[in-house]
Each structure stands twice: as structure tokens, then as C-alpha cells.
Amino acid sequence: MFITGAGGFIGSHLTDRLIELGADLKLFVKYNSRNDWGMLEFLSPEKMKNTEVISGDLKDPDTIRQETKDVDIILHLGSLISIPYSYLHPRETVETNIMGTLNVLNAALENGIEKVVHTSTSEVYGTAKYVPIDEDHPLQGQSPYSASKISADKIAESYYLSFDVPIATIRPFNTYGPRQSLRAVIPTIISQALTKERIFLGSLHPTRDYTYVKDTVEAYVKVTESEQSIGEVFNIGSNFEISIGDLTRKILSLIDRDVTIEYDQSRIRPQDSEVERLWCDNSKAKEMLNWSSATSLEEGLMETIKWIGENPDLHKAEIYHR
């Protein structure tokens, strides 16, 4: 089994779970001169001893093709996922997310891969035209990031329809939990609330549907195992929406600190780019995969608060992370 983006937040948790299940893994991480494996560094050497870690770049088709010659399944999680970063660097976002996916699909076609699990995102839906959002909801490219993911999704769909590449697409809504970077809102709120007297945030009214990372990982496992999943797209979310403002107040109540919330203009998306509402209809995943979110928001937040509190040096709460 070959996992792209294995050093990321979800990728490291998925790696952890698949090792528990006894899977034979090759892990693909972004090359850097420090030989840093990202969040895989939190897995013990004992746990990692039977895995192979390959450093490279998704944009290099030769590496992807060569390293997938001897694998049966590809779990494709690798991408640039920051929306604010995509405003600043749209070309890099497009090249990584679209061409990286194309390279994975071409390798799968050439090497006869048994299954590709392609990772989408709820951002492809844009602001909800109706709720809850099912898999038939229109796709809207409200940011360079979401546009790049829509393109990657459609290329994956085309390889299934045109070349019979066995592809299943998983579409997580907002996943959160330990090891997540401060480019996401929940660790941003928690890290500031634990260390500062004021929290700086952007818009508080948009709603999101949050899923704890262990539940998202179980969805990957079920999609990978299910024969019915090929050719399908699955929304993965909790079927519960909450505004960023209400989420912030919930986190502050769990931390039990009296902290002021302040508006930060630099964190605001362009007006027409802001996704105002995301609320997941997860009924397809329930029916076809027997999957549902098992962790309550309060339970997941407490686990995340605990982890961030125990790893303060990993978070620079005074900086806006794009």
C-alpha cells in the first residue's frame, strides 16, 4: 500500500491505524534536506520499523511511477491544502494538486494498481446551495485551492470512466485533532486560548461540519476495503454544523479561560471566496460503508486541547499561519 501525503496530519494518523491493522506500507513524503518526515515523526521507531519512507515530490512523475510498481493500493492524500496560501501562490497550488494527482493516476494506470483512494475536500462544494450537502451538490471553485481540487476530482473521475482505473473518492469535511497545524481554525483557537489573553480570528459567522481525525481515518479504511466504493464519491462528515463563533465559545468553555475574541482583518477571505456554510449529508457513507462519526465534538476537542497543551513548542500562536 502506497500513501502520498503520509507526513501530513491525516496521513500520519492513517499510517498509524494501518500499521495496527498489519498493512505493508510505503509512505511518500515531501523531500526536504533535513530528512523531516512531518507528523510521522510522532510515530515511534518501533512502530515504523517495517515501513518504507520515500522522499520526493508529487510533481515528479518518474518517482511516482517507479515507487508504485510493486504496490496494490494507492491512498492519495498528498496536496497543498491551505486556502490562504492558495491566494498567494495559485500556480504552486494548481501544479501540486492537479499535476500531482495526474501523476498518481498515470502511475496507477501503467502499473495496474488494484485501487486508488483519491482525497477530495468539502471545499469543492463552496457555499451550500442546500443543506445538508450530498454528493450531488454542485461544485464551486471559490478559491484557487478549491478549484484545484475540483479539477483533481474530475481528472480522477475521467480516469475511472475512460481507462477503467479503479478509483474511489473520499470527500472529508473539516477534519480536526492532534497533530493538525495552525493553518486550521481549531488548533488556531486552542493554541491562542491556552497562551494568550486575546484570540485573533477572521469571520465568525461561517459554519463548518467537523469530524475527529480518528473517525475520518476509519472512513479511509472502510473505503479501501469496500468493493462497492469503486467509482463512487463519499462525503465524510458528522452531519452537524456549527459557526466558528460558537465553536470558539465552546472551546473557551472547555479550557475554562476568560479570553477576549478580536477581529483580524488579515484573516478574512475575499468576500466572494468565503464559503459561508458547510453541512455534510453523510447518509451515503452510512448506507454503503457502514460508517458514521463516532466521536462527539466535545470529546474530540478535549483530546485536541490536551495534545496542543502537551506540545506547546510545535505551535507559534503569535503568528498567522497560512
N, C-alpha and C positions, 0 to 999 in steps of 0.2 A: 504494500500500500504506500502510495506516494502522496505527501501532503505539502502543497505550496502554502506559503504564509504560516508555516509551523511555528515561527518565533513570535507571532502576534498574540494578542490577548485570547481570542477564541481558539486559535491554533494550538497554543500551549496546553490549554485545558482539554482540547480534543485529543492531543497526543497523550496526555496523562491517562485519559479514560481508555484509549485504545490499547495502551500498554497493559492496563489492568485486564483487558479482555484477551490479551495474548496475541495481538496483531503483530505482524512483521512489518516494520515501518522504515521508510526512507523519508527524511524530513528536509524540505527545501527552505532555506532561509536567505535573506538578502545579504550579499557579501559586504563585509567591511574589514578594514585592516586590523581591527582589534580581535577578530575572530569571535565577535559577540553574537550569541545565538538568541538575543532578545529574551522573551519571557520563558524560553526553555531553560534558562539559567536557574529557574526556581525548581526545576525537577532534579532530584538527587542523582548523582553519578551512578548509583546502584540501579535506579530506575531506567536510566538512559543507556545502560551498558550494552544492550542488544539492539540499539537503534543506530542508523547511519544518518549523519547530518551532512548535507551538501550545501555549500555556499555558492551563490550565483545571482543571476538576475533574470526575472521573468521575461525580459525583453530579448533575451538571447535564445533563439530557437534551437540552436545546436545543443546547448546544455540540456534543455528540457527534453528534447528528443532522445538524447543519449541516456539520460538518467531514468527514463521511464521505459526502457526496453525490457526490463525484467520485472515489471510490476503488473498487478492485475487490476487495481483500482486507483484512480486519482481523486483525491479530495482537494478541490481548487479553492483555497481561501485567500490566496495572495492578491493584494491590491493596495492602492493608496486610498485610504478611507476618510480622510479629513475633508469636510466640506469647506471650511475657511481656507485651507491650504489650496484647494482646487480653484478658488477665486484668484489666488496669487500665482499659481503655476498650472494653468489648464492644460498646457501641452504635456507636461510630465504625467499628469493625471490620466489624460487620454492615452498616451503611449503605453503606460504601465497597465492600465485596466483593460484596454481594448486589445492591444497587440499582445500583451501577456496572456490573455485568455485565448486569443487566436493561436498562439504558440502551443499552449496546453492542448487545444483541440486537434491541431495538426499532429502533434505527437501521439495523441490517443488514436487518431485515425491510422497513422502509419504503423504503430506498434500493436494494434489490435487490442487495446485496453478493454477490459470487460465492462467497466462502468466508470463514468465521470460524474462526480457530485460537484456541481457548479454553484458558487455562492453569489447570490444576488443581495438586495437590500430593500427595506421598505421605502427608502428614499426614492425609488423609481416611481412610486405612485404619486409623489407630490402631495399637495394639499388635497385632502379627501373630498371627492365629489359626492360620495355617500359613505355611510358607516353602518356597521363595521366593514372594513375593506377586505373584499375577497380577491381571489387570484385573477378575476376577470376585470378588475378595476382598470381604467385607462392609465397608461404610463405617461408621466410628465417630467421633462428634463428641466427642473427648476434651478439646477446648479451644474457647473461642469462635471462635478462628481457624479450626480445622478444621471446626467446624460451619458457619461462614460459607462456606467453600469447598465443602463438600458441597452446601449449598443452591445456590450458584452453578452447580456442575456439573449439578445436577438441573434447574435452570431452563434451562441450555443444552440439555440432553437434551430437555426438553419443547418447546423452540422448533424443534428438528430434527424431532421426531415430530408436533407439532401444526401447524406452519406451514411445514415443508419448508425452514427456514433451513439452508443447507449448513455444518454445524459439524463440526469435528474437535477432539477434546480431547487435549491433551498433558499427561501427569502426571509431571513430573520428581521424582525422589528428591532427595537433598541435593546441590545444585549448589554448587561452590566455585571460587575462582580469583581473579585480580587484580580489583580494584575492589569486592570484597564488603565490606560494612560489618561492624563488630564485633558486630552483633546475632547473627551466625552463629558457630558454635563454632570453625571452623578459623582464621579471622583473629583470633578472641579468643585462642586458644592461641598463635599465631605472634607477635602483637604483644606479648603479655606475655613470651614466651620471649626475644624479641630485646632487651627493655629492662629486665626486672626479674629479681630473684633468686628470686621466688616466683610461681607461677601459681595463680590462684584460679578454681576450677571447681565446677560442681554435680555431679550424678550422673555417675559414670564407667562404670557397667556397661551403660547402654543402647547398642544397636548401631544403626548407620546405614549406608546404601549411598550412597557419594559418587561424583559424576560431575563431571569437569572441565568448566568452562563452555564451552569451545570444542566439546566433544562434544555438550553439551546444545543449543547453537546449531545444530549440524548436524542434530540431530533436528527442530528447528523448520523448517529449510529443507526437509527431506525430507517432513515432514507437509504443509507448504504446497504442495509440488509434486505430491504423490501424489493421484491421483483416487480411489484406494481408501480414503483416510483419512476421507472424509465419513461422519459417523455413528458413528465409531469413537473409542475411548479407547486411548491408548498409554502404557504405563509406560516411562519413560526413566531408566535406571539402569545400574550397572556389573555387576550380578549378583554382588556381593561385599559382605559385611557386615563391619564392624569396630567394636569397642566404642570409646567415647570415651576410655577409659583407654589402650587400645592405640594409638589414633590419637595421643594426646598423646605417648606414649613414642616413637612413630615420628617425629613432628615434632621432638622434642628431639634424637633421634639425628641427624637431618638438619642441624639447626642446630649440633649439637655443643657444647651448653652444659649444664652441671650445674645444673639448676634444680629447686627443690622444688615439688611439687604439693600444694596445700592445698584443703581443702573449704570452700565458701562457701554457707552456708545460704540466703542471699538468691537464689541462682541455681537453687534446687530448684523444680521444678514441683510443684503439689499431687499427692498420691500417686496418685489415680485418673486424673489428667490426663497423667501421664508416659507417653509412647509408648516402650515397653521395647525393641521390636525392629522394624527395617525392613530388608528384604532383597528386592531387586527381581527379579522374573522379567521379563526383557526380551525373551523369545522372540517375542512378537507384533511388536514393533518390528523385530526381525531379519528375520522372515519377510515382513512386509508392506511394510516401508520400506527394507529392506536397511541398517538402522542398527545400530551397536553402538558401545560406548565404546572409543575408540582410545588414550586416554591413561592410562598406569598411574598409580596413586595416588602413587607416589614422584615421577614426572615432574611431575604436577600440583602436588604440594606444593612442589617446588623452585621452580617458576615463581611460585607464590603467595608463598613466603618471599622471593624476590628482589624482587617488586613491593612488598610491605609494607616491606621494608628500604629501598627506594629512595624511599618516600613516608611517612616517619615522622610528618610533621605532620598527616596525614589521620586518624591513629588515636590516640585518647585511651585508652591501655591501662590507666590507673589507674581508669577508670570502668566500671561495669557497664552495658552498652548494652542497653536493652530494645527 
